[in-house]
């Protein structure tokens, strides 16, 4: 059985000490799983090409025999979409990718350069990873649930909607998030909230979303 290598991709402003990515990194380390979260340059004034260069360098360093799992948050998820849309055929392919709370298609920020808007390409995602899943929260100030459904439909990926999850960051209480640990470790779905209550989940079409 291949060893697992987990790559966590932070968003605009980085992931503070109480963020779920930091918690997840610590738990994986306790379990003996290789996990890294590179500090992308100029976290408060990111530039797409500089972030892409670091992401791709880290991907190339992952051993070919390792199971590669990626969990990206916010602008880190947008970064992955740029990466997927612009890679060549020999690029290191992830086995599984989780896109957590990407910014909405119309989101802009004056200090974020080139990351938004981002490409939404279902074929590119399949070149970049074996499976891709997205999880969003209701009440997210940067992504409406309607836009989350649109993105999932366009990218043809499964979507979990966390009630009252907001931006799924420290301000929203994420924080310890056992469901994401299970997804990283075992591919367990759907991805529940931090209280383990059922999300709304669905396939490629908004009409298929249901409470499970």
TORTILUM-801082 format. One record per residue (C-alpha): residue number from 1; residue in three letters; x, y, z. Coordinates in steps of 0.25 Angstrom, whole numbers. Layout:
# residues N
+-----+------+-------+-------+-------+
! pos ! code !    c1 !    c2 !    c3 !
+-----+------+-------+-------+-------+
! NUM !  ala !     X !     Y !     Z !
...
+-----+------+-------+-------+-------+
***
This chain:
# residues 212
+-----+------+-------+-------+-------+
! pos ! code !    c1 !    c2 !    c3 !
+-----+------+-------+-------+-------+
!   1 !  unk !     0 !     0 !     0 !
!   2 !  unk !     5 !    14 !    -4 !
!   3 !  unk !     8 !    24 !     7 !
!   4 !  unk !     0 !    37 !     7 !
!   5 !  unk !     5 !    51 !     5 !
!   6 !  unk !    -5 !    62 !     8 !
!   7 !  unk !    -3 !    76 !     3 !
!   8 !  unk !   -11 !    87 !     9 !
!   9 !  unk !   -13 !   100 !     1 !
!  10 !  unk !   -16 !   112 !     9 !
!  11 !  unk !   -24 !   124 !     4 !
!  12 !  unk !   -23 !   139 !     4 !
!  13 !  unk !   -16 !   144 !    17 !
!  14 !  unk !   -11 !   130 !    21 !
!  15 !  unk !   -17 !   120 !    32 !
!  16 !  unk !   -15 !   125 !    46 !
!  17 !  unk !   -12 !   116 !    58 !
!  18 !  unk !   -27 !   112 !    60 !
!  19 !  unk !   -30 !   109 !    46 !
!  20 !  unk !   -35 !    95 !    42 !
!  21 !  unk !   -23 !    94 !    33 !
!  22 !  unk !   -14 !    96 !    45 !
!  23 !  unk !   -22 !    86 !    53 !
!  24 !  unk !   -22 !    76 !    42 !
!  25 !  unk !    -7 !    77 !    40 !
!  26 !  unk !    -5 !    74 !    55 !
!  27 !  unk !   -14 !    62 !    55 !
!  28 !  unk !    -8 !    56 !    42 !
!  29 !  unk !     6 !    58 !    48 !
!  30 !  unk !     1 !    50 !    61 !
!  31 !  unk !    -3 !    39 !    51 !
!  32 !  unk !    10 !    38 !    44 !
!  33 !  unk !     4 !    44 !    31 !
!  34 !  unk !    13 !    53 !    23 !
!  35 !  unk !     6 !    66 !    22 !
!  36 !  unk !    11 !    80 !    18 !
!  37 !  unk !     5 !    94 !    16 !
!  38 !  unk !    15 !   103 !     9 !
!  39 !  unk !    14 !   117 !    13 !
!  40 !  unk !    11 !   124 !    -1 !
!  41 !  unk !    18 !   137 !    -4 !
!  42 !  unk !    12 !   150 !     0 !
!  43 !  unk !     0 !   144 !     7 !
!  44 !  unk !    -7 !   158 !     8 !
!  45 !  unk !    -4 !   162 !    -6 !
!  46 !  unk !    -4 !   149 !   -14 !
!  47 !  unk !     0 !   149 !   -28 !
!  48 !  unk !    -5 !   137 !   -37 !
!  49 !  unk !     8 !   133 !   -44 !
!  50 !  unk !    16 !   134 !   -31 !
!  51 !  unk !     6 !   125 !   -24 !
!  52 !  unk !     6 !   115 !   -35 !
!  53 !  unk !    21 !   114 !   -36 !
!  54 !  unk !    21 !   109 !   -21 !
!  55 !  unk !     9 !   100 !   -22 !
!  56 !  unk !    15 !    93 !   -35 !
!  57 !  unk !    29 !    92 !   -28 !
!  58 !  unk !    23 !    85 !   -16 !
!  59 !  unk !    14 !    75 !   -25 !
!  60 !  unk !    27 !    71 !   -33 !
!  61 !  unk !    34 !    68 !   -20 !
!  62 !  unk !    23 !    58 !   -16 !
!  63 !  unk !    28 !    43 !   -18 !
!  64 !  unk !    22 !    37 !   -30 !
!  65 !  unk !    18 !    25 !   -22 !
!  66 !  unk !    11 !    33 !   -11 !
!  67 !  unk !    -4 !    35 !   -11 !
!  68 !  unk !    -6 !    50 !   -12 !
!  69 !  unk !   -17 !    57 !    -5 !
!  70 !  unk !   -20 !    72 !    -6 !
!  71 !  unk !   -29 !    80 !     3 !
!  72 !  unk !   -30 !    95 !    -2 !
!  73 !  unk !   -37 !   106 !     5 !
!  74 !  unk !   -43 !   119 !    -1 !
!  75 !  unk !   -33 !   126 !   -10 !
!  76 !  unk !   -25 !   113 !    -9 !
!  77 !  unk !   -36 !   106 !   -16 !
!  78 !  unk !   -37 !   116 !   -27 !
!  79 !  unk !   -21 !   114 !   -28 !
!  80 !  unk !   -24 !    99 !   -31 !
!  81 !  unk !   -34 !   103 !   -42 !
!  82 !  unk !   -24 !   111 !   -49 !
!  83 !  unk !   -13 !   100 !   -47 !
!  84 !  unk !   -23 !    90 !   -53 !
!  85 !  unk !   -26 !    98 !   -65 !
!  86 !  unk !   -12 !   101 !   -69 !
!  87 !  unk !    -4 !    88 !   -66 !
!  88 !  unk !     2 !    80 !   -77 !
!  89 !  unk !     1 !    65 !   -78 !
!  90 !  unk !    13 !    61 !   -70 !
!  91 !  unk !     9 !    69 !   -58 !
!  92 !  unk !     8 !    61 !   -44 !
!  93 !  unk !    -7 !    57 !   -43 !
!  94 !  unk !   -14 !    57 !   -29 !
!  95 !  unk !   -22 !    45 !   -25 !
!  96 !  unk !   -32 !    53 !   -18 !
!  97 !  unk !   -35 !    68 !   -16 !
!  98 !  unk !   -44 !    75 !    -7 !
!  99 !  unk !   -48 !    90 !   -10 !
! 100 !  unk !   -53 !    97 !     2 !
! 101 !  unk !   -61 !   110 !     1 !
! 102 !  unk !   -55 !   116 !   -12 !
! 103 !  unk !   -58 !   130 !   -14 !
! 104 !  unk !   -70 !   133 !   -23 !
! 105 !  unk !   -69 !   135 !   -38 !
! 106 !  unk !   -71 !   150 !   -36 !
! 107 !  unk !   -62 !   152 !   -24 !
! 108 !  unk !   -51 !   162 !   -25 !
! 109 !  unk !   -41 !   168 !   -15 !
! 110 !  unk !   -31 !   180 !   -19 !
! 111 !  unk !   -20 !   172 !   -12 !
! 112 !  unk !   -22 !   159 !   -19 !
! 113 !  unk !   -15 !   159 !   -33 !
! 114 !  unk !   -19 !   149 !   -44 !
! 115 !  unk !   -25 !   138 !   -35 !
! 116 !  unk !   -40 !   143 !   -37 !
! 117 !  unk !   -47 !   141 !   -46 !
! 118 !  unk !   -42 !   127 !   -48 !
! 119 !  unk !   -45 !   116 !   -59 !
! 120 !  unk !   -56 !   106 !   -57 !
! 121 !  unk !   -53 !    94 !   -66 !
! 122 !  unk !   -58 !    80 !   -63 !
! 123 !  unk !   -48 !    73 !   -72 !
! 124 !  unk !   -36 !    81 !   -66 !
! 125 !  unk !   -40 !    76 !   -52 !
! 126 !  unk !   -41 !    62 !   -57 !
! 127 !  unk !   -27 !    63 !   -63 !
! 128 !  unk !   -22 !    69 !   -50 !
! 129 !  unk !   -28 !    59 !   -40 !
! 130 !  unk !   -35 !    46 !   -39 !
! 131 !  unk !   -46 !    51 !   -31 !
! 132 !  unk !   -50 !    65 !   -27 !
! 133 !  unk !   -60 !    69 !   -17 !
! 134 !  unk !   -65 !    83 !   -12 !
! 135 !  unk !   -71 !    87 !     1 !
! 136 !  unk !   -77 !   101 !     4 !
! 137 !  unk !   -85 !   107 !    16 !
! 138 !  unk !   -98 !   115 !    16 !
! 139 !  unk !   -96 !   129 !    20 !
! 140 !  unk !   -82 !   130 !    13 !
! 141 !  unk !   -80 !   145 !    10 !
! 142 !  unk !   -71 !   142 !    -1 !
! 143 !  unk !   -79 !   130 !    -8 !
! 144 !  unk !   -94 !   129 !    -9 !
! 145 !  unk !  -100 !   115 !    -8 !
! 146 !  unk !  -106 !   118 !   -22 !
! 147 !  unk !   -92 !   120 !   -27 !
! 148 !  unk !   -87 !   108 !   -20 !
! 149 !  unk !   -98 !   100 !   -27 !
! 150 !  unk !   -94 !   106 !   -41 !
! 151 !  unk !   -79 !   103 !   -39 !
! 152 !  unk !   -82 !    89 !   -35 !
! 153 !  unk !   -91 !    87 !   -47 !
! 154 !  unk !   -81 !    94 !   -56 !
! 155 !  unk !   -69 !    86 !   -51 !
! 156 !  unk !   -77 !    73 !   -50 !
! 157 !  unk !   -73 !    70 !   -36 !
! 158 !  unk !   -80 !    66 !   -23 !
! 159 !  unk !   -83 !    77 !   -14 !
! 160 !  unk !   -86 !    77 !     1 !
! 161 !  unk !   -93 !    89 !     7 !
! 162 !  unk !   -91 !    92 !    22 !
! 163 !  unk !  -103 !    99 !    29 !
! 164 !  unk !   -98 !   111 !    36 !
! 165 !  unk !   -83 !   108 !    32 !
! 166 !  unk !   -81 !   122 !    26 !
! 167 !  unk !   -66 !   123 !    20 !
! 168 !  unk !   -62 !   110 !    28 !
! 169 !  unk !   -51 !   117 !    34 !
! 170 !  unk !   -46 !   121 !    48 !
! 171 !  unk !   -57 !   132 !    50 !
! 172 !  unk !   -68 !   121 !    47 !
! 173 !  unk !   -62 !   111 !    57 !
! 174 !  unk !   -53 !   103 !    48 !
! 175 !  unk !   -45 !    99 !    56 !
! 176 !  unk !   -45 !    85 !    59 !
! 177 !  unk !   -52 !    78 !    48 !
! 178 !  unk !   -52 !    62 !    49 !
! 179 !  unk !   -60 !    60 !    36 !
! 180 !  unk !   -49 !    66 !    28 !
! 181 !  unk !   -39 !    57 !    35 !
! 182 !  unk !   -47 !    45 !    31 !
! 183 !  unk !   -48 !    50 !    17 !
! 184 !  unk !   -33 !    52 !    16 !
! 185 !  unk !   -30 !    39 !    23 !
! 186 !  unk !   -41 !    30 !    17 !
! 187 !  unk !   -48 !    38 !     6 !
! 188 !  unk !   -61 !    37 !    15 !
! 189 !  unk !   -72 !    45 !     9 !
! 190 !  unk !   -81 !    53 !    11 !
! 191 !  unk !   -73 !    64 !    18 !
! 192 !  unk !   -80 !    67 !    31 !
! 193 !  unk !   -79 !    80 !    39 !
! 194 !  unk !   -71 !    81 !    52 !
! 195 !  unk !   -83 !    76 !    60 !
! 196 !  unk !   -84 !    64 !    51 !
! 197 !  unk !   -98 !    68 !    46 !
! 198 !  unk !  -102 !    64 !    32 !
! 199 !  unk !   -99 !    73 !    21 !
! 200 !  unk !  -107 !    75 !     8 !
! 201 !  unk !  -100 !    68 !    -3 !
! 202 !  unk !  -102 !    65 !   -17 !
! 203 !  unk !   -96 !    61 !   -31 !
! 204 !  unk !   -95 !    69 !   -43 !
! 205 !  unk !  -109 !    75 !   -44 !
! 206 !  unk !  -115 !    85 !   -34 !
! 207 !  unk !  -128 !    77 !   -34 !
! 208 !  unk !  -121 !    65 !   -28 !
! 209 !  unk !  -117 !    72 !   -15 !
! 210 !  unk !  -123 !    65 !    -3 !
! 211 !  unk !  -121 !    64 !    12 !
! 212 !  unk !  -114 !    51 !    16 !
+-----+------+-------+-------+-------+
***
